């Protein structure tokens, strides 16, 4: 039915957005910033790798993120995992590689679109950060 198809598509979208959110959190924690990544923000892969290497929890998060369906890479070590993840975001159009070394990225306007999608999902689904809504559990089935 159409309703089942829509639920499946919504679930797929949510699953694709989740790794982006985890990467945003990782970047925020490593940069110690309270604001989300925005159009024009610069990410230096080396600085990010250095910050991740200094925090075991971030290393584990990066390893998990690197193995996710969206980023799916087999790289080892924080620097290679970050480069592979940032390269994947570049392929998706969320980051733009700059400079000759390729270790510097600029956030594109796609991040704004992601935030709008998240706001739409939250408002439509009446999501509460503290509890799982019954609709979410239904979609997960």
PyMOL CGO cylinders between C-alpha atoms (Angstrom):
from pymol import cmd
from pymol.cgo import CYLINDER

trace = [
    CYLINDER, 0.00, 0.00, 0.00, 0.99, 3.63, -0.37, 0.3, 1, 1, 1, 1, 1, 1,
    CYLINDER, 0.99, 3.63, -0.37, 1.12, 4.11, 3.40, 0.3, 1, 1, 1, 1, 1, 1,
    CYLINDER, 1.12, 4.11, 3.40, 3.56, 1.22, 3.81, 0.3, 1, 1, 1, 1, 1, 1,
    CYLINDER, 3.56, 1.22, 3.81, 5.72, 2.56, 0.97, 0.3, 1, 1, 1, 1, 1, 1,
    CYLINDER, 5.72, 2.56, 0.97, 5.79, 6.02, 2.54, 0.3, 1, 1, 1, 1, 1, 1,
    CYLINDER, 5.79, 6.02, 2.54, 6.74, 4.56, 5.93, 0.3, 1, 1, 1, 1, 1, 1,
    CYLINDER, 6.74, 4.56, 5.93, 9.54, 2.54, 4.34, 0.3, 1, 1, 1, 1, 1, 1,
    CYLINDER, 9.54, 2.54, 4.34, 10.85, 5.62, 2.49, 0.3, 1, 1, 1, 1, 1, 1,
    CYLINDER, 10.85, 5.62, 2.49, 10.65, 7.72, 5.66, 0.3, 1, 1, 1, 1, 1, 1,
    CYLINDER, 10.65, 7.72, 5.66, 12.55, 5.06, 7.61, 0.3, 1, 1, 1, 1, 1, 1,
    CYLINDER, 12.55, 5.06, 7.61, 15.21, 4.95, 4.89, 0.3, 1, 1, 1, 1, 1, 1,
    CYLINDER, 15.21, 4.95, 4.89, 15.57, 8.73, 5.02, 0.3, 1, 1, 1, 1, 1, 1,
    CYLINDER, 15.57, 8.73, 5.02, 15.89, 8.70, 8.81, 0.3, 1, 1, 1, 1, 1, 1,
    CYLINDER, 15.89, 8.70, 8.81, 18.54, 5.97, 8.60, 0.3, 1, 1, 1, 1, 1, 1,
    CYLINDER, 18.54, 5.97, 8.60, 20.50, 7.99, 6.04, 0.3, 1, 1, 1, 1, 1, 1,
    CYLINDER, 20.50, 7.99, 6.04, 20.32, 11.17, 8.12, 0.3, 1, 1, 1, 1, 1, 1,
    CYLINDER, 20.32, 11.17, 8.12, 21.55, 9.50, 11.32, 0.3, 1, 1, 1, 1, 1, 1,
    CYLINDER, 21.55, 9.50, 11.32, 25.21, 9.11, 10.22, 0.3, 1, 1, 1, 1, 1, 1,
    CYLINDER, 25.21, 9.11, 10.22, 25.26, 12.77, 9.13, 0.3, 1, 1, 1, 1, 1, 1,
    CYLINDER, 25.26, 12.77, 9.13, 24.09, 13.77, 12.60, 0.3, 1, 1, 1, 1, 1, 1,
    CYLINDER, 24.09, 13.77, 12.60, 26.71, 11.57, 14.24, 0.3, 1, 1, 1, 1, 1, 1,
    CYLINDER, 26.71, 11.57, 14.24, 29.42, 13.15, 12.09, 0.3, 1, 1, 1, 1, 1, 1,
    CYLINDER, 29.42, 13.15, 12.09, 28.17, 16.63, 13.00, 0.3, 1, 1, 1, 1, 1, 1,
    CYLINDER, 28.17, 16.63, 13.00, 28.33, 15.68, 16.67, 0.3, 1, 1, 1, 1, 1, 1,
    CYLINDER, 28.33, 15.68, 16.67, 31.86, 14.33, 16.21, 0.3, 1, 1, 1, 1, 1, 1,
    CYLINDER, 31.86, 14.33, 16.21, 33.00, 17.53, 14.48, 0.3, 1, 1, 1, 1, 1, 1,
    CYLINDER, 33.00, 17.53, 14.48, 31.34, 19.65, 17.16, 0.3, 1, 1, 1, 1, 1, 1,
    CYLINDER, 31.34, 19.65, 17.16, 32.89, 17.68, 20.02, 0.3, 1, 1, 1, 1, 1, 1,
    CYLINDER, 32.89, 17.68, 20.02, 36.33, 17.76, 18.47, 0.3, 1, 1, 1, 1, 1, 1,
    CYLINDER, 36.33, 17.76, 18.47, 36.13, 21.49, 17.67, 0.3, 1, 1, 1, 1, 1, 1,
    CYLINDER, 36.13, 21.49, 17.67, 34.41, 22.29, 20.96, 0.3, 1, 1, 1, 1, 1, 1,
    CYLINDER, 34.41, 22.29, 20.96, 31.77, 24.37, 19.22, 0.3, 1, 1, 1, 1, 1, 1,
    CYLINDER, 31.77, 24.37, 19.22, 28.16, 24.59, 20.24, 0.3, 1, 1, 1, 1, 1, 1,
    CYLINDER, 28.16, 24.59, 20.24, 26.77, 25.45, 16.84, 0.3, 1, 1, 1, 1, 1, 1,
    CYLINDER, 26.77, 25.45, 16.84, 26.09, 23.10, 13.96, 0.3, 1, 1, 1, 1, 1, 1,
    CYLINDER, 26.09, 23.10, 13.96, 28.16, 23.06, 10.79, 0.3, 1, 1, 1, 1, 1, 1,
    CYLINDER, 28.16, 23.06, 10.79, 27.02, 25.83, 8.46, 0.3, 1, 1, 1, 1, 1, 1,
    CYLINDER, 27.02, 25.83, 8.46, 27.51, 26.82, 4.85, 0.3, 1, 1, 1, 1, 1, 1,
    CYLINDER, 27.51, 26.82, 4.85, 31.02, 28.20, 4.44, 0.3, 1, 1, 1, 1, 1, 1,
    CYLINDER, 31.02, 28.20, 4.44, 32.52, 26.59, 7.55, 0.3, 1, 1, 1, 1, 1, 1,
    CYLINDER, 32.52, 26.59, 7.55, 36.00, 25.17, 6.98, 0.3, 1, 1, 1, 1, 1, 1,
    CYLINDER, 36.00, 25.17, 6.98, 37.02, 21.72, 8.15, 0.3, 1, 1, 1, 1, 1, 1,
    CYLINDER, 37.02, 21.72, 8.15, 40.70, 20.80, 8.28, 0.3, 1, 1, 1, 1, 1, 1,
    CYLINDER, 40.70, 20.80, 8.28, 41.02, 17.01, 8.18, 0.3, 1, 1, 1, 1, 1, 1,
    CYLINDER, 41.02, 17.01, 8.18, 44.34, 17.08, 10.05, 0.3, 1, 1, 1, 1, 1, 1,
    CYLINDER, 44.34, 17.08, 10.05, 43.00, 19.21, 12.90, 0.3, 1, 1, 1, 1, 1, 1,
    CYLINDER, 43.00, 19.21, 12.90, 39.95, 16.98, 13.18, 0.3, 1, 1, 1, 1, 1, 1,
    CYLINDER, 39.95, 16.98, 13.18, 42.13, 13.84, 13.26, 0.3, 1, 1, 1, 1, 1, 1,
    CYLINDER, 42.13, 13.84, 13.26, 44.34, 15.36, 15.96, 0.3, 1, 1, 1, 1, 1, 1,
    CYLINDER, 44.34, 15.36, 15.96, 41.34, 16.19, 18.13, 0.3, 1, 1, 1, 1, 1, 1,
    CYLINDER, 41.34, 16.19, 18.13, 39.81, 12.74, 17.65, 0.3, 1, 1, 1, 1, 1, 1,
    CYLINDER, 39.81, 12.74, 17.65, 43.09, 10.97, 18.46, 0.3, 1, 1, 1, 1, 1, 1,
    CYLINDER, 43.09, 10.97, 18.46, 43.19, 12.74, 21.83, 0.3, 1, 1, 1, 1, 1, 1,
    CYLINDER, 43.19, 12.74, 21.83, 39.80, 11.39, 22.96, 0.3, 1, 1, 1, 1, 1, 1,
    CYLINDER, 39.80, 11.39, 22.96, 39.20, 7.62, 23.09, 0.3, 1, 1, 1, 1, 1, 1,
    CYLINDER, 39.20, 7.62, 23.09, 35.41, 8.08, 22.95, 0.3, 1, 1, 1, 1, 1, 1,
    CYLINDER, 35.41, 8.08, 22.95, 35.76, 10.05, 19.71, 0.3, 1, 1, 1, 1, 1, 1,
    CYLINDER, 35.76, 10.05, 19.71, 38.03, 7.36, 18.26, 0.3, 1, 1, 1, 1, 1, 1,
    CYLINDER, 38.03, 7.36, 18.26, 35.35, 4.73, 18.94, 0.3, 1, 1, 1, 1, 1, 1,
    CYLINDER, 35.35, 4.73, 18.94, 32.63, 6.95, 17.49, 0.3, 1, 1, 1, 1, 1, 1,
    CYLINDER, 32.63, 6.95, 17.49, 34.68, 7.56, 14.35, 0.3, 1, 1, 1, 1, 1, 1,
    CYLINDER, 34.68, 7.56, 14.35, 35.32, 3.83, 13.92, 0.3, 1, 1, 1, 1, 1, 1,
    CYLINDER, 35.32, 3.83, 13.92, 31.61, 3.11, 14.23, 0.3, 1, 1, 1, 1, 1, 1,
    CYLINDER, 31.61, 3.11, 14.23, 30.71, 5.95, 11.88, 0.3, 1, 1, 1, 1, 1, 1,
    CYLINDER, 30.71, 5.95, 11.88, 33.27, 4.79, 9.32, 0.3, 1, 1, 1, 1, 1, 1,
    CYLINDER, 33.27, 4.79, 9.32, 31.63, 1.37, 9.20, 0.3, 1, 1, 1, 1, 1, 1,
    CYLINDER, 31.63, 1.37, 9.20, 28.10, 2.76, 8.80, 0.3, 1, 1, 1, 1, 1, 1,
    CYLINDER, 28.10, 2.76, 8.80, 26.14, 2.04, 5.64, 0.3, 1, 1, 1, 1, 1, 1,
    CYLINDER, 26.14, 2.04, 5.64, 26.39, 5.67, 4.54, 0.3, 1, 1, 1, 1, 1, 1,
    CYLINDER, 26.39, 5.67, 4.54, 30.15, 6.13, 4.98, 0.3, 1, 1, 1, 1, 1, 1,
    CYLINDER, 30.15, 6.13, 4.98, 31.17, 2.47, 4.68, 0.3, 1, 1, 1, 1, 1, 1,
    CYLINDER, 31.17, 2.47, 4.68, 34.94, 2.49, 4.53, 0.3, 1, 1, 1, 1, 1, 1,
    CYLINDER, 34.94, 2.49, 4.53, 37.57, 0.06, 5.74, 0.3, 1, 1, 1, 1, 1, 1,
    CYLINDER, 37.57, 0.06, 5.74, 40.22, 2.67, 6.52, 0.3, 1, 1, 1, 1, 1, 1,
    CYLINDER, 40.22, 2.67, 6.52, 42.21, 2.30, 9.72, 0.3, 1, 1, 1, 1, 1, 1,
    CYLINDER, 42.21, 2.30, 9.72, 43.43, 5.10, 11.94, 0.3, 1, 1, 1, 1, 1, 1,
    CYLINDER, 43.43, 5.10, 11.94, 41.65, 8.36, 12.65, 0.3, 1, 1, 1, 1, 1, 1,
    CYLINDER, 41.65, 8.36, 12.65, 43.33, 10.37, 9.87, 0.3, 1, 1, 1, 1, 1, 1,
    CYLINDER, 43.33, 10.37, 9.87, 42.39, 7.87, 7.14, 0.3, 1, 1, 1, 1, 1, 1,
    CYLINDER, 42.39, 7.87, 7.14, 38.86, 7.34, 8.50, 0.3, 1, 1, 1, 1, 1, 1,
    CYLINDER, 38.86, 7.34, 8.50, 38.26, 11.08, 8.65, 0.3, 1, 1, 1, 1, 1, 1,
    CYLINDER, 38.26, 11.08, 8.65, 39.61, 11.61, 5.14, 0.3, 1, 1, 1, 1, 1, 1,
    CYLINDER, 39.61, 11.61, 5.14, 37.42, 8.79, 3.79, 0.3, 1, 1, 1, 1, 1, 1,
    CYLINDER, 37.42, 8.79, 3.79, 34.31, 10.15, 5.57, 0.3, 1, 1, 1, 1, 1, 1,
    CYLINDER, 34.31, 10.15, 5.57, 34.96, 13.72, 4.45, 0.3, 1, 1, 1, 1, 1, 1,
    CYLINDER, 34.96, 13.72, 4.45, 35.57, 12.49, 0.90, 0.3, 1, 1, 1, 1, 1, 1,
    CYLINDER, 35.57, 12.49, 0.90, 32.21, 10.69, 0.99, 0.3, 1, 1, 1, 1, 1, 1,
    CYLINDER, 32.21, 10.69, 0.99, 30.52, 13.90, 2.15, 0.3, 1, 1, 1, 1, 1, 1,
    CYLINDER, 30.52, 13.90, 2.15, 32.25, 15.66, -0.73, 0.3, 1, 1, 1, 1, 1, 1,
    CYLINDER, 32.25, 15.66, -0.73, 30.78, 13.08, -3.13, 0.3, 1, 1, 1, 1, 1, 1,
    CYLINDER, 30.78, 13.08, -3.13, 27.32, 13.75, -1.66, 0.3, 1, 1, 1, 1, 1, 1,
    CYLINDER, 27.32, 13.75, -1.66, 27.83, 17.47, -2.20, 0.3, 1, 1, 1, 1, 1, 1,
    CYLINDER, 27.83, 17.47, -2.20, 27.78, 18.34, 1.51, 0.3, 1, 1, 1, 1, 1, 1,
    CYLINDER, 27.78, 18.34, 1.51, 31.43, 19.40, 1.52, 0.3, 1, 1, 1, 1, 1, 1,
    CYLINDER, 31.43, 19.40, 1.52, 33.65, 20.88, -1.14, 0.3, 1, 1, 1, 1, 1, 1,
    CYLINDER, 33.65, 20.88, -1.14, 37.33, 19.98, -1.22, 0.3, 1, 1, 1, 1, 1, 1,
    CYLINDER, 37.33, 19.98, -1.22, 39.65, 22.98, -1.47, 0.3, 1, 1, 1, 1, 1, 1,
    CYLINDER, 39.65, 22.98, -1.47, 43.37, 23.48, -1.65, 0.3, 1, 1, 1, 1, 1, 1,
    CYLINDER, 43.37, 23.48, -1.65, 46.02, 21.39, -3.33, 0.3, 1, 1, 1, 1, 1, 1,
    CYLINDER, 46.02, 21.39, -3.33, 46.55, 19.03, -0.40, 0.3, 1, 1, 1, 1, 1, 1,
    CYLINDER, 46.55, 19.03, -0.40, 42.90, 17.96, -0.30, 0.3, 1, 1, 1, 1, 1, 1,
    CYLINDER, 42.90, 17.96, -0.30, 42.82, 18.03, 3.48, 0.3, 1, 1, 1, 1, 1, 1,
    CYLINDER, 42.82, 18.03, 3.48, 40.63, 21.14, 3.69, 0.3, 1, 1, 1, 1, 1, 1,
    CYLINDER, 40.63, 21.14, 3.69, 36.88, 21.13, 3.10, 0.3, 1, 1, 1, 1, 1, 1,
    CYLINDER, 36.88, 21.13, 3.10, 34.21, 23.82, 3.03, 0.3, 1, 1, 1, 1, 1, 1,
    CYLINDER, 34.21, 23.82, 3.03, 30.62, 23.08, 4.06, 0.3, 1, 1, 1, 1, 1, 1,
    CYLINDER, 30.62, 23.08, 4.06, 28.05, 23.61, 1.32, 0.3, 1, 1, 1, 1, 1, 1,
    CYLINDER, 28.05, 23.61, 1.32, 24.45, 24.74, 1.59, 0.3, 1, 1, 1, 1, 1, 1,
    CYLINDER, 24.45, 24.74, 1.59, 23.30, 21.12, 1.81, 0.3, 1, 1, 1, 1, 1, 1,
    CYLINDER, 23.30, 21.12, 1.81, 23.76, 21.33, 5.58, 0.3, 1, 1, 1, 1, 1, 1,
    CYLINDER, 23.76, 21.33, 5.58, 20.99, 23.93, 5.75, 0.3, 1, 1, 1, 1, 1, 1,
    CYLINDER, 20.99, 23.93, 5.75, 18.75, 21.55, 3.83, 0.3, 1, 1, 1, 1, 1, 1,
    CYLINDER, 18.75, 21.55, 3.83, 19.57, 18.75, 6.27, 0.3, 1, 1, 1, 1, 1, 1,
    CYLINDER, 19.57, 18.75, 6.27, 18.61, 20.96, 9.23, 0.3, 1, 1, 1, 1, 1, 1,
    CYLINDER, 18.61, 20.96, 9.23, 15.34, 21.88, 7.51, 0.3, 1, 1, 1, 1, 1, 1,
    CYLINDER, 15.34, 21.88, 7.51, 14.58, 18.19, 6.93, 0.3, 1, 1, 1, 1, 1, 1,
    CYLINDER, 14.58, 18.19, 6.93, 15.30, 17.44, 10.58, 0.3, 1, 1, 1, 1, 1, 1,
    CYLINDER, 15.30, 17.44, 10.58, 13.01, 20.25, 11.71, 0.3, 1, 1, 1, 1, 1, 1,
    CYLINDER, 13.01, 20.25, 11.71, 10.27, 19.01, 9.40, 0.3, 1, 1, 1, 1, 1, 1,
    CYLINDER, 10.27, 19.01, 9.40, 10.61, 15.44, 10.65, 0.3, 1, 1, 1, 1, 1, 1,
    CYLINDER, 10.61, 15.44, 10.65, 10.59, 16.58, 14.28, 0.3, 1, 1, 1, 1, 1, 1,
    CYLINDER, 10.59, 16.58, 14.28, 7.54, 18.79, 13.81, 0.3, 1, 1, 1, 1, 1, 1,
    CYLINDER, 7.54, 18.79, 13.81, 5.57, 16.22, 11.80, 0.3, 1, 1, 1, 1, 1, 1,
    CYLINDER, 5.57, 16.22, 11.80, 6.41, 13.32, 14.03, 0.3, 1, 1, 1, 1, 1, 1,
    CYLINDER, 6.41, 13.32, 14.03, 6.19, 15.27, 17.30, 0.3, 1, 1, 1, 1, 1, 1,
    CYLINDER, 6.19, 15.27, 17.30, 9.54, 13.87, 18.33, 0.3, 1, 1, 1, 1, 1, 1,
    CYLINDER, 9.54, 13.87, 18.33, 10.73, 14.36, 21.86, 0.3, 1, 1, 1, 1, 1, 1,
    CYLINDER, 10.73, 14.36, 21.86, 14.45, 13.97, 22.54, 0.3, 1, 1, 1, 1, 1, 1,
    CYLINDER, 14.45, 13.97, 22.54, 13.76, 12.27, 25.87, 0.3, 1, 1, 1, 1, 1, 1,
    CYLINDER, 13.76, 12.27, 25.87, 11.47, 9.47, 24.70, 0.3, 1, 1, 1, 1, 1, 1,
    CYLINDER, 11.47, 9.47, 24.70, 10.85, 7.30, 21.67, 0.3, 1, 1, 1, 1, 1, 1,
    CYLINDER, 10.85, 7.30, 21.67, 7.56, 8.13, 20.03, 0.3, 1, 1, 1, 1, 1, 1,
    CYLINDER, 7.56, 8.13, 20.03, 5.28, 5.18, 19.19, 0.3, 1, 1, 1, 1, 1, 1,
    CYLINDER, 5.28, 5.18, 19.19, 5.50, 6.20, 15.52, 0.3, 1, 1, 1, 1, 1, 1,
    CYLINDER, 5.50, 6.20, 15.52, 9.26, 5.72, 15.58, 0.3, 1, 1, 1, 1, 1, 1,
    CYLINDER, 9.26, 5.72, 15.58, 8.93, 2.25, 17.06, 0.3, 1, 1, 1, 1, 1, 1,
    CYLINDER, 8.93, 2.25, 17.06, 6.33, 1.40, 14.42, 0.3, 1, 1, 1, 1, 1, 1,
    CYLINDER, 6.33, 1.40, 14.42, 8.65, 2.56, 11.65, 0.3, 1, 1, 1, 1, 1, 1,
    CYLINDER, 8.65, 2.56, 11.65, 11.52, 0.50, 13.00, 0.3, 1, 1, 1, 1, 1, 1,
    CYLINDER, 11.52, 0.50, 13.00, 9.51, -2.71, 12.63, 0.3, 1, 1, 1, 1, 1, 1,
]
cmd.load_cgo(trace, "trace")
